[in-house]
Amino acid sequence: MHSRALSVSPAPAVAVRATDIVKRYGGVTALNGVSLTVTEGEVFGIIGPNGAGKSTLFDILCGITKPTSGAIEVLGRDVGHMAPHAVARTGVARTFQRTAVFADATVFENLRYGRHASFRHGVLGRIVGSSSCRADEQAFQERAREVLALTGLDGDRDRRAGVLAYGVQRRLAVGVALMADPKILFLDEPAAGMNGRETADFIALIRAVAPGRTILIVEHDMAVIRELCGRALVVVDGRPVVIDEPQHVLRHPEVITAYLGADDE
Ligand SMILES: Nc1ncnc2c1ncn2[C@@H]1O[C@H](COP(=O)(O)OP(=O)(O)OP(=O)(O)O)[C@@H](O)[C@H]1O
């Protein structure tokens, strides 16, 4: 008798796992029992009405805010008690709700800032000009060229970030986050304030950078969620309502009520 080998595909690795997250601010319960598991390679959305707790959840997943209770695992590490910079070193980068580029610096200088976190050498190393320091500089120049091409910012390399159109500044913010080549990219309302053309360009950019990465997006623009996300979590009043594919999520009765308002029938 011969045994047949079973071909069992390995379970996809977990990028982010949050278990029963609760966050209280004094008497306000911002999050009440949110759990989610995002696997490596997913583009995952977080949606919900104003004040639902999306930013709080996002900040907790990135390590910027600590939960009142619950556990968070990022790339296999318990980050619940880690400082934000230590979480960043696990391979995580994020953009912020408000554009966070240095307006007086050039596009290229902004990218250098993004690379700074992963530089191995301090000021002394740079003054001495050691060979590994030069290798770092070479790696930076190479990565900057890749990111300029990805974000379509080659032509703006030496322009002051402050003079760029709003949508271009937001693309630069993603470019800054990409400089460290993060395994997980958190995007906080990336399309807020963009016009239709800018949103379409932005969707194309995220599609281009998604392969090989896990992306989490908080976003109000449902078109962005539909176009980019494989699954989305809806949070209402700090509670998780549903996690599913965007087309199912958007038809969920509690989601419709939460967005339209119970009295708007
Ligand atoms: N630092 C804080 N201190 C007190 N309450 C807070 C704090 N941060 C958030 N909250 C409260 O927690 C709740 C959730 O807020 P949060 O900003 O996470 O919601 P949101 O879904 O991101 O909203 P929006 O879409 O408007 O950005 C709100 O009631 C908010 O007032």
The ligand as an SDF file (V2000), in Angstrom:
LIG
                    3D

 31 33  0  0  0  0  0  0  0  0999 V2000
   -7.9580   61.7220   22.9300 N   0  0  0  0  0  0  0  0  0  0  0  0
   -9.2630   61.5740   23.1150 C   0  0  0  0  0  0  0  0  0  0  0  0
   -9.8700   61.9650   24.2700 N   0  0  0  0  0  0  0  0  0  0  0  0
  -11.1960   61.8120   24.4580 C   0  0  0  0  0  0  0  0  0  0  0  0
  -12.0340   61.2610   23.5470 N   0  0  0  0  0  0  0  0  0  0  0  0
  -11.4970   60.8470   22.3940 C   0  0  0  0  0  0  0  0  0  0  0  0
  -10.0960   60.9880   22.1010 C   0  0  0  0  0  0  0  0  0  0  0  0
   -9.8660   60.4850   20.8580 N   0  0  0  0  0  0  0  0  0  0  0  0
  -11.0560   60.0670   20.3890 C   0  0  0  0  0  0  0  0  0  0  0  0
  -12.0230   60.2760   21.3110 N   0  0  0  0  0  0  0  0  0  0  0  0
  -13.4500   59.9410   21.1690 C   0  0  0  0  0  0  0  0  0  0  0  0
  -13.5150   58.5840   20.7670 O   0  0  0  0  0  0  0  0  0  0  0  0
  -14.5440   58.4160   19.7920 C   0  0  0  0  0  0  0  0  0  0  0  0
  -13.9600   57.8320   18.5080 C   0  0  0  0  0  0  0  0  0  0  0  0
  -13.1560   58.8300   17.8750 O   0  0  0  0  0  0  0  0  0  0  0  0
  -12.2870   58.5630   16.5660 P   0  0  0  0  0  0  0  0  0  0  0  0
  -11.5620   59.8240   16.2500 O   0  0  0  0  0  0  0  0  0  0  0  0
  -11.5110   57.3290   16.7220 O   0  0  0  0  0  0  0  0  0  0  0  0
  -13.4500   58.3160   15.4880 O   0  0  0  0  0  0  0  0  0  0  0  0
  -13.3270   58.2820   13.8760 P   0  0  0  0  0  0  0  0  0  0  0  0
  -14.2030   57.1630   13.4360 O   0  0  0  0  0  0  0  0  0  0  0  0
  -11.9160   58.2390   13.4670 O   0  0  0  0  0  0  0  0  0  0  0  0
  -13.9760   59.6690   13.4680 O   0  0  0  0  0  0  0  0  0  0  0  0
  -13.6880   60.5970   12.1480 P   0  0  0  0  0  0  0  0  0  0  0  0
  -14.1970   59.8150   10.9570 O   0  0  0  0  0  0  0  0  0  0  0  0
  -14.5020   61.8120   12.4100 O   0  0  0  0  0  0  0  0  0  0  0  0
  -12.2100   60.8540   12.0810 O   0  0  0  0  0  0  0  0  0  0  0  0
  -15.1990   59.7760   19.6040 C   0  0  0  0  0  0  0  0  0  0  0  0
  -16.3290   59.8210   20.4730 O   0  0  0  0  0  0  0  0  0  0  0  0
  -14.1350   60.7400   20.0530 C   0  0  0  0  0  0  0  0  0  0  0  0
  -14.6950   61.9190   20.5460 O   0  0  0  0  0  0  0  0  0  0  0  0
  1  2  1  0
  2  3  1  0
  2  7  2  0
  3  4  2  0
  4  5  1  0
  5  6  2  0
  6  7  1  0
  6 10  1  0
  7  8  1  0
  8  9  2  0
  9 10  1  0
 10 11  1  0
 11 12  1  0
 11 30  1  0
 12 13  1  0
 13 14  1  0
 13 28  1  0
 14 15  1  0
 15 16  1  0
 16 17  2  0
 16 18  1  0
 16 19  1  0
 19 20  1  0
 20 21  2  0
 20 22  1  0
 20 23  1  0
 23 24  1  0
 24 25  2  0
 24 26  1  0
 24 27  1  0
 28 29  1  0
 28 30  1  0
 30 31  1  0
M  END
$$$$
